[in-house]
Amino acid sequence: MSTAIPTEDEDSKPSAQPSTDQASFLAAAKSGDTETVKQALIKNKIDINGRDTLGTTAWPIRSTALIEACNSGHESIVRLLLNRDDILVNQTDNGNNTALMIGCRNGRVSSVKLLLGRKDIDVILKNNDGKTAYDLCSKGISKKTKRLLKGRMG
């Protein structure tokens, strides 16, 4: 049984707010601003795997650009990020949800297929609720995509 491992201590608090470049990059990934994401990647002044406190909840999600793009269904941004060698496709938010889990939960078929195209994607990771990406599949995920996911699970 695999469990997703967060990339930082969940009890730790960020010591400083992210840079303006980093905050703009994450906001652009969330909103679907492909050009801003592209420019940030070209300038290379951002941490492609950096997490931020996006959202307005009392408990910050600590999401990444890839997770936000999958959450919002921005396929072009998911594609841009996945083309980078330094992207950590299995990085998690505070609930130990990966981009694949979020894509499956929200019925983002195109993003899920792109993620499944990566050899380094781990489909058997479990979030804090003990759910895998397959467990989180919404009704919006086609049977074919579910079969692809199930096939990768072994």
HELIX and SHEET records of a PDB file:
HELIX    1   1 THR A   20  SER A   31  1                                  12    
HELIX    2   2 THR A   34  LYS A   43  1                                  10    
HELIX    3   3 ALA A   65  SER A   72  1                                   8    
HELIX    4   4 GLU A   75  LEU A   82  1                                   8    
HELIX    5   5 ALA A   99  ARG A  105  1                                   7    
HELIX    6   6 VAL A  109  LEU A  116  1                                   8    
HELIX    7   7 LYS A  143  MET A  153  1                                  11    
END                                                                             
